[in-house]
Amino acid sequence: MALRTRRKGRIPPGLRDCGRASDFWQPLRPNSPTSTYPTAQPLFRYRGYWDWAVSAFALIGLGWAQTGKLHLRVISHENRPLPHAQVVFLYQGYTYTTDSVGELRISLPAGRYRLLIRHLEAAPYETEVWIQAGATTPLTVALPLREWQVDSILIRDTRPPPTALPALPFLQPIPLRTEAVRFMPSIKPDLESRLALMGALTSSELSSQYRVRGGNFDENLVYAGEIEIYRPFSARSGQQEGLGFTNPYLLENVYFSTGGFEARYGDKLSSVLQVTYKRRDKPETTLETGLLTQSLATSGKLHGVYYTIGVRRFSIGYLLRSLPVRGQYRPEFYDAQGYFSWSRYDSTGREVWRLEALTTGLFNRYRLFPQTGEATFGLINAALRVQLYFVGAEELRYRTGQQALSLTWRPSPYLRVSHHLSFFGSLEDEIVDTEGAYLLGEVQTSLGSSLYNEITVLRGAGSQIRRIRNYLDLYTLYAEQRGEWFWDTRLRHRLAWGLRLQTERFTDRVYEWSALDSADYVSLAEQYFHDQNLKNHRLMGFLQQGWRWGPWRTEIGLRFHYAQNNRQLLLSPRLQLLYQPHDRLQCRLGLGHYAQPPFYRELRDITYALHPTLRAQQSWQVVVGADYTFELWRRPFRYFVEVYYKHLWDLIPYELENVRLRYYGANLATGYAYGIDTRLNGEFLPGVDSWVSMGVLSTRETLPGLGTVRRPSDQRVSFAFYFQDELPTNPLYKMQVQFVFASGAPFGPPRTLPLRTRFQMPFYNRVDLGLSRYFPIDRKYLRSLWVGLDVFNLFQRYNVVSYQWIADVYGVRWAVPNYLSARLVNVRLIGEF
């Protein structure tokens, strides 16, 4: 919220007596000429003899009726008390004013009341409350802040509600207030795992990886401000992955683009996720503890330096015990982030210099001592069961860190120049020594048999030995300059540019082999031995021009990229066009060339051999969409729709196993992807965000000699909704329900290009339930408590994430499903200090 005086002079008559609540509201009107708000009237204002008689009769009735107490607390969405708010009982005509801490305590006859709550800094808000006889009813109302404009004062909220039209049309804000993300029921305490509710697709609730519009996990950009974020990529399964980058407790704003983004964003094919960190003048601390996650986050200002620091621990041993493979799980996942900023202002209060520092650290150690496992699959009258037995251990270690330094200079309101320096390093180790045996047999499915649900016919037996010693060290360093220049005084035309020099170094040592003893013979299934190094340099940049005139807005940009390893120069022109005929509708068009130069994972083929001269994967993309805001049941809603088409070439075919991507090491394919994404979000209950989204996708690729086949990311239909509810009698009790559905993804035998997408997995669906109670305390050292109970996979759906292929005595290969987590209960406690 920013306060600015427009001009000096006498105080307007309507603002002279601000101490009287009834007079304070009369002269104020919002900017929108279409908005109207009733003016509150005091309770005992003279209206004549009849009004006095009615009021006296009502007061006598109040003394005879059964009464209860109302404890009302009015706050902002940032949990800041709003003092001297006006509370109007619409049907009874009572008017009250909250005290200096935004609270109101009154006695009322038992019954149902309709309240209108208004404050100078916030939009009017209506709600209902039920007063119980002989009891105190607590009610906390969070008002959305908005802009008021009078003759000499401007009060502004910098964060529009999720139902407002986006200020950055091609980088959409998520349909939820950032501070509410932490309360969503989710196994992982990050934002990436929740993007499946916002248009992305995921194959595992244990993973933070996501796919967007036919792409894979490697095709997504993540930015913290203007700093590009890198992540480790050696995980083979979701339970080994650990925490995602984003920490909801540290974030101020979150934006997500599923395609058609501007030239200022880097060289990827699918999406952009951009976050900004908090900057708080007063200290805030949040502590969360639960069965799965523990975190501590604090932000504030000390000696002129803003700080935002967070530490997380992800303890999933309790969760992994619900997986089909039994054993001793000893996972350790830790994450730490720190954001620091310092600003210098001129005599007018305008920021001239800003120095920012970002540091992140991730330590993952996943140890497993597998013992047994079992999976049943097939048809109801032809079921098979595999029983697994293991000895040995698996250990995977990921130690990752990124440090960045930014200096921003604003010599005038029309010019901004930023310099960034970033270093990323990751040490990823895989150590596996396991020996396993399996028994494959037919299961008796006749209910009348004494051997029901038992193996009656043995179909096969075998064993496998795996030994892995893989070590990957990678380092990335880049320096970048970015700038923006508004070359007209009305800030309608903007020129943006950026130039970046990057160097990379990789050291990859692979020692991996496995042997199979199946159908009476022993064979080496895999054997890879490599010791390879790679150094690479890149030069990239962009130039982008934006225009605004009337209801039109245009962004035209050109991005370039040159890599030393393949000596390929890429030029990517991009165009974004926005038309806003009125304040409720935005129509947009995105058109451009998007390329993805290969990083280290794309350069390794399926045998770990390195191919440093691979060309970039490229595409032409067209996105047409619209945003429309409207009111339903006197509540705000926003409808989002986008239709897209992608023409792809120089594709590197890959196969997906759990969350592990394995490329085939050649630019073999061309392809396409098209579909439609829709979303409706709004306040089904006043002040509470909910949404529903649906997508339809088709993506194919053409391979030499194989024709056109499905891509591994071809999941035709996706559907998700997130709904919040609360008790009408006590809104402090809330419920959240989220549902995710996706049609089955294609799969096939490993390391077999012609058959890798021949079959299809079952569809994925999952329901998570969250129940919570909020306790507003507002003491000196403790502001509030939140207690939640989460039930994951409420209906015990056994979702399949991948398959393991085994052979029987007849030489037939069977795909044994690997299931995800079963139903699980989690308890969380969040305290705000």
Order of alpha helices (4+ residues) and beta strands (2+ residues): beta-alpha-alpha-beta-beta-beta-beta-beta-beta-beta-beta-beta-beta-beta-beta-beta-beta-beta-beta-beta-alpha-beta-beta-beta-beta-beta-beta-beta-beta-beta-beta-alpha-beta-beta-beta-beta-beta-beta-beta-beta-beta-beta-beta-beta-beta-beta-beta-beta
